[in-house]
Structures are given as structure tokens and as C-alpha cells.
């Protein structure tokens, strides 16, 4: 977890430098030899400057996706960020190839190492396990195993919606809870890793105040 967070921070730092570079190109910096195949060595034509502006948005999305996958932020569903970071890795690997075969020597020598570093960092993030998340709400167990309630039907004892994810690593004797015959429940705050429809608990849950 810590390793993927460090990789994500390094990744976003490099992305930030590329954002500044593309922003400079968009505003007329004479660095065209380092971008877009080096076709325009000085100030980029208007169309290419617009493309540099669009690339900033793409970089921003990629950075947010990497942070989400590493658990630094919680913006996208886990399944989306898991698949998305592999798409990003493929995109960046293609960028390594395109920079390496560029006709512009400045672009080849300056941008290929950057693209390679980004690609390797994206791979590290993609290979990491599911991001740890924070959960708060009702945990319910009717005898078939604990679940984290996504919806709660008011009754006694309460009932959870059918789409509630199951929980592994939950220890009822270790937490205060209510019980009616074989049914146990309580409201807690805890951290865990969600993969599909299963949450693996990490650390000790605490009751919601």
C-alpha cells in the first residue's frame, strides 16, 4: 500500500511537470522541437497549441486515476480504477515507442526517458493490490456471514439490501454489537480493501458515535 502511494506521488509529480510543459506550449513557448514529433521547432501553430491544451486535461484525468488506484483519493469505483490504470499503462507504453522513434532528436532524448519512467510507475501502481478505503455504516450478519449494508430496511432486527458486499476478516467477539437470536449487527467505522463484492477488513473497527 505504501509503495503504491509513493509510486503514485512520483507519477503525479512527473505528470505535473508535463502539464507545465504543455501549458507553456499552449501559451506560445518556443519549445516545439520537444513535442508533437518536432515538426514545428519554435512556437507551435494554433492547432497544435489547442492540442497541447487538451493534453493537459488528459494528464489531469490520468493523475487522478493513479491517485485513486493507489488509495490516495476515492473518486472512482475500484473496478474502474483497476481497469483504467492498465489502460493508462498501455497508453504510456505506446508513448515510449512514439517518442523513441521521433524524428526530433530533442524529443527523443528528453521525452523518451520521461515516458519510460511514467510507464514503469503506472505498471507499479497497476500491480499493487486493491486500494484501502474507509467505510462507515452498518455491519449485519444473519448467520450467513457479515455484510456491509448499502441499504437498510427499518425493522427489528434490521435487514440489509441484497447488493450489500460481504466482509472477510470480521470478528464479532472483538466489537460491541446488538444481537437477536442468531442475528448480529452494529454501526462501525473501519478500513478495508474492496474487490468486487467483497471487503477485506484491515485494522480494528470502531463503533460509530
Beta strands, then each sheet from edge to edge (+ up, - down):
strand 1: 132-141
strand 2: 146-148
strand 3: 152-153
strand 4: 159-160
strand 5: 165-168
strand 6: 178-180
strand 7: 183-195
strand 8: 198-207
sheet 1: 6+ 7- 1+ 2- 5+ 8+
sheet 2: 3+ 4-
end
